[in-house]
Amino acid sequence: MSAEIIDGKQVAEDIRNELKATVAELKEKDIVPGLGVILVGADPASQSYVTAKERACEKIGIYSDDNRLSAETTQDELLQVVERMNNDPKINGILVQLPLPKHIDEATVLLAINPDKDVDGFHPMSVGKMMIGEDTFLPCTPNGIVQLLARSGVETSGAHVVVVGRSNIVGKPVANMLLQKKEGANATVTLCHTRTKDLGHFTRQADIIIAASGWPNTITADMVKEGVVVIDVGVNRVEDSSRERGYRLIGDVDFDAVKEKAALITPVPGGVGPMTITMLLFNTVLSAKRANGID
C-alpha cells in the first residue's frame, strides 16, 4: 500500500488562515505586524524567494518593508539598514536574505539583528535558547517540519528519529528541537551526515526519517522499514528533457520507491517548502504580539 502524502501546501494554508485571523484581531488593537526584508544583489533565486515572502505577507495583512540593495552595497551600509530596522517600532521581524555577496560577512550581519526581531531564528542568542529549551524564535524550516509532523498526527514521543544532514539551517536545529522535553518532541534522535558509515544501518531503525542531505536519492527503499514516516527536505534540480524547462525538482528521497513502504511521506515540491515561509510569518506575528505584551 502506498504511503499517505503529507500535503505541505494544505498545512501551510491552514496555518496562514489562522495567522490571518490573528492579524485581523491585532489590527483591531491598532497593531500591525511588520517584516523588514533586505535583499543584497540580484540573485534570481533569492529575488523569487523574497518576492514570495512579500506576497505572503500581503495576503495575511502583514506590513512589509522591502529593501533591495545593489550587489555593491558595503557591509557598513547594510549594517546601517539593519540598525534602522532594529530601531523602527513598525518592524517586528528582520529578514536578511542569504547568501550575501562574498565581501560581506554573514555572521557579522546576523549578529547585528536585534534578537527580539530575529524571525529567521539564526541569531546565536536564538540558537542558544533553542538548544537549552527556552522560549525563542525557532528557525523556520525546522519548525515547519515539526508542525508537519504534529498536524499529520505523527507521534514523536519515544519515536526514533534519524536526521540525515547536519547543516545549521535544518539538520542540527531540527534534531535539537525533536529531542526537547516538551510536547511535539521527546524523540530519540540520531544525527547522520556525509561521514556516517553505513547510513542504511541507522535509517532502517528509524520510525521517522528527516532527509536533509542535499543529494538526490540519498534515501532509497532498501534503507527504510515498513511504516516509516519520511520528511524530505531536499530540493534538487535534475535534467528532464520531457519537461519544457528541461529539468524537474526532486528531493533527497527516492520518492516513488520509498512511498511503497512508508506510512506517510512528503512530496517534492509541495511538502516542506511551503512551510518555511509560513513559519516566517508565524514568527513575525509572534514578535508583534510579544512587543505589545500579548501572550
N, C-alpha and C positions, 0 to 999 in steps of 0.2 A: 504493500500500500504506500502510495506517495505521501510525502510529508504535507502537513498543513502549512500554507505560506503565510508568514508574518508580513502583513501589509503595512510597511512603514509609512506610506503616504496617508493611509487612513488614520493610523495612530497619531501622526503629526497633525492631521486636520482636526482630530478630536481635541488635542491639546491646544491648538491655535484658537478653536472656538471657545474653549474655556478661558483662555487668555483675553480674547476679545471682550468677553463678558466682564472680566475683572477690570480691564482698561476702561470700559464704559462706566463701571462703578467708581473708579478713581477719578474720572473726569467730572463726575457729579460733585466731587470734593475739590474741584479745580486742580487736580493733579494729573499731569500729562507725562507719562514715562518718555524719556528721551535717550536715543542712542547716537553717540558720536562715532562716525565711521571715517577712517583715514586710509586712503589707498595711495601708495607712492609708486609711480611708474605706470606703464600701460600694458602689463602682462594680461593677455586676453582671458586666461582662466580666472585670474584674480578679479578682473573687471566684471566678468559674468557673475562671479560669486557675490561680489559686493552689490551689484545691481539686484540680484535675487534677494539679498538680505534687506535692501531698502524697500523693495516691493512688499516683502512680507511684513515689514514694519507698518507700511501704509495700510495694509489690509486689516490689521487689528487695531489701528489707531495710535501707534507709537510714533512720536516725533523723531525724525531722522535728520541729523546734521551731517551732510555729505561733504567730505573734504578730499578732493582728488588732486594730488600733488605730482609735479613732474619728477622724472627719474633723477634729475639733477639736484633735487632738494637735499640740502645738507642735513646732517644729524642734528645740529643745533636748531635748525629751522623746524624740523619735525618735532623735536622736544618742546619747542615753543607752542606748537599746536596742541600737543598733549597737555601741557600745563594750562593752556586756556580752557580746555575741556575739564581738567581737574577742578578748576575754579568756577565753572559755569553751573549754576544750580538747575538749569534746564536739562543738563546732561546727566543721566543716571548710569549710563554704561559707555565705556570707551572700547572701540574695536580697532586695533591696528592690524590691517590685513597683511598676513605673511605669505610668502617670504618678502623681505625688504631688499633693496639694492645692496650689493656687496660692500659698498662704502659706509653702510650704516650698521651699527652693532645692535642686533635684535635684543640681546639681553639687557642692554642699557635702556632701550626704549620701553621694553615691557616693565622694567623695574621702576620707570618714571610714572607709570599709571597709578593713580590712587587706588589702593586695594579695595576701597569701598565702591569703585566703579569698574572693577576688573571682571566684566561679564564673560570674558573668554575663559577665566579660571586659570590663567597662565602665570600670574604673579607668584613669586616664590612664597609670599605670605599665604596666598590662597592654597598653593600646593602643600605647604606645611600644615595648615589647618585640616586639609583633606586627609593627610596622612595620619593625623592623630584623632580623627573623627570629630573635629569641631565643626560647627556650622559655618559654611563659607560658600562662595560661588564654585560650583562644580564644573569641570571642563565639559564642553557641550557634547562632543561625540560620545565620550564615555557615559555621561549622564543619559544621553539618548538611548544607548544600549540598555542601561539599567531600566529605563522606562519601558522599552520594548518588551523586555522580559516580564516586568511586573504586569503590564497591561495585556499581555498574552497569557497570563495565568501560570507562568513558569515559576515553580518553587525553587528558590535559590538556597534556602536554609538547609545546610547539610549536604548540598549538592557538590560534586567535584567539577569545578570549572577549570578548563585548560585554555589559557590565553596564549595565542601564538603571535608574538611580536612584542617588542619592548620599547616602543617609542614613548617619548614624553607626552605625546598628544593623545595616544589611545591605549597602548598596551599597559604601561606602568600604572596610569591612573585607574583604568577600569579594573585591573587586578586588585588594587588597593581598596577601591570602593566596594567590591563584592566580598571582601573578607572582613569588612567592618562589622561590629557587633550592633546591628540595627536591622529594622525591617527592610526587606528587599535585598539583603546581603547575607551574612552568616554562612558564606560558602567556604569550602576548602579549595584554595586556588593554587594551581601550578602554572608558572610563567615560563613559556618556552621561547626560543629565539633561534637565530641562524647558526649558533654554535651548539645547539642541543643535539645530542647523539640519539639516533633512533626516535625521531619525533613521533612516529606512529605508536610507539610503546606507550607514550603518555596520552595521545589523543584517543586511543581505543579505550582508555579508562574513563574518559570524560562523560559526564551527564550533560554538560553544556560546553560547547566549543565556541570561542570567540577568535575568529581568524582575522588578524591584522598584520600580516607579514609584508604585504605589498607585492606579492608574486602570484601570478595565476596558477591555479591547480596545486597550491600548497597542500590542500587537504583533499584527498581522494577517498573513494568509497571504502577501500580496504583499510583506511585509517580511522574509521568510526565504528561505533557499535550501534546495534539496532535501538531505535527510540531516542537517539541523541537529539539535543536542541542545538542548532547551528546558527550563529550570528556572523554573517560575512561582512566585514568592514571594507574589504579591498575594492578598489576601482582601478581596473587595468584595461588599457586600450589595446585590442588585438586586431590585426588586419582581417578584413572580411570583404572580399570582392563582390559578394552578393548584396551588400548594403550600398546605398547611393553615396554615402560619405566615405566608404572604403574601409570602415572599421566598425567594431562594436565594443561595448563595455562588458567586462566580466569581473567577477570577484576573485577572491583568493581560494575559493572552494570550487571543486568540480560539481557544479550545481546539479546537472541532470542525473549524475550517478549517485551523488550523496543523498538527494531528496528521496530516493527509493528506500533508504534505510532510516532516515531521520524522522522524528515525530513532528518537529517544527523547524523551519528554515527561512532565512531572509533572502530575497532575490537581490540581484544587482543588475540594473538600478532598481530603486523603489523600496529598498529596505532601510538600512541605517542612514543613508544620505539625507532624506527629508527631515530626519530627527535633529540633525546638527543645527540648522538654522532655527528650528523650533525651540530648542533649548537655549539658544542665544536670546530669543525673545522672552523666554521664561525668566532667565536671569535678569534681563533689563527691567521687566515688570517687578520682580522681586526686589531689585535695587531701589526702584521708585517707592515701593511700599516701606522698605527699611528707612529710607531717607525721610519719610514722613511719619515714622513711628507706628506703622501699621503692621500687625503680625500676619 
